[in-house]
């Protein structure tokens, strides 16, 4: 007798070896000695926290620091963001955040360019309760930019 996969089995398949390896890149904090702006975002759903620090060169991100107390999905976004955000403006990062929100809502295209590794999160669109985990780092970056004078 075979049984149909449960919803839990499907969700567990999202957490594959590639995602776990990528999320491991954000497991340890990367704290900057000097930064221009910073912010913390906390998920009201699960209590996950993302703290980001940004060193700027004009309007562009020169360095990115972070501390993450969250699930593998959030850490995966931060791991991709760690490299992809360098050289980007507030608008560049916000655009990717909007694109990820659309993707999770089922109406957006897969990320490309420096953000292409975020494609690994596409299957999470079927699990609305996990969307906040993916968008939390984008929220933290936007909060940081909103403190810029």
N, C-alpha and C positions, 0 to 999 in steps of 0.2 A: 504494500500500500504506500503510495507516495502522497505527500501532502503539498498543498500550494504554499509558496513562500509567504511568510507573514510580512506585515508592514515593517516589523522590527528587523527582519532579515534583509529587506530591501534597503533600509536606512543603514544597516551595518555594512552593506556592500559599498556605500559611498566612502566609508572610511578605509580605503584600500591602502596598500603599501606605499604607493606614490604620494598620496595625500599625507599619510603619517610621516613619511620622510621629509616632505616639504615643511610640514608644521613644526617639525623638530628644529628647523633653522631659526625659529622664533621662541624656542623653549627657554633660552637664557636671555636675560635683558641685555640690551645694547644701550647703555646710558652715555649721553654726551657730556663732556666736561663743560662745554659752553654751547648755549643754544639761544635763539632769539625768541621763539614762541613755544608754548607747550600747552597741552590740555589732556584731561582724563575724561573718558566716556565709560559709563556703567550701564549695562543692560538691565532694564527693569524686569525683564522676563526671567533671566537666569543668574543675574549678579556678576556676570563676566565683566572684567575691567581691562581697558586698554589705555595706557598712558603713552603719549607721543611727545617727542621733542624735535623741533625743526630748527636747523641752522640755515639761514637764508643768505643768498647772494642776490640782492635786489628783490625781485619778485619770485625768484626760483629757489627751489630747495637744494641746498648744498650738502646737507647731511641729515640723517634721520636716526633718532634714538627712540627706543621703545621699552616698555615693560608690559607684559601680557599675563594676566591671570584669567585664562579662558580656555575654551575647548579647542580641539584640533582645527575646526573650521576657521575660527578667528585667527589662530596662529598661522594658518596657511595664508590668509590674506596679508597678514603682517609680514610674513616671509617674502611674499612676492613684492609687497610694497617697499620693503627695505631696499631693493635694487631699482625698482621701476620708478620710484618717486624722485630720484635724484635728477635734477635739471628741470623738473616740472614746476608749473605754476599752480596757484590755488584753483584756477579754472580747469586746468588739465586734470587734476586729481578729482575735483568735483564731477567732471564729465564722466570719468570712469565709475565713480560711485553711482551716478544716475544710470549709467549703462548696466551696472551690476543689478541695480534694483529692477530695471526693465527685464533683464535676463531672468531673474528670479520670479518675476511676475508672468513670465512666459511670452513676453512681447519683444524681447531684445535679442541682439546678435551676440555671438560669443566674443569675449575680449580678444584684442589683437595687439600686436607690437610688443612693447615692454611689459604689458599686462597679460599677455597670452596664457601664462601659466594659470591664471584664474579660471581657465576653461575647466579645470578639474572639478570646480564647484558647481558646474551646470546641473548635475543630477539632483542637487539639493533643492531645485525649484519646486519639486514635488512635496517638500516638507516645510510648509510656511512657518512652523515654530522655530526653524533654524535660520531663517532669513536674517533676523536681527544679528545673529552671531557673525554673519558675513559682512554686514554693513557697518558694524560697530567701529572698525578701524577708520573707515571713511568719515564717520561722524566725528571721531576724535581729531582727525586732521582738520576738518572744517571748523571745529571748535577752536583749535589752535590758531588757525588763520583769522578767525573772528576776533581774536585778542590783539592782533597786530595793529599798532598805532600808525 
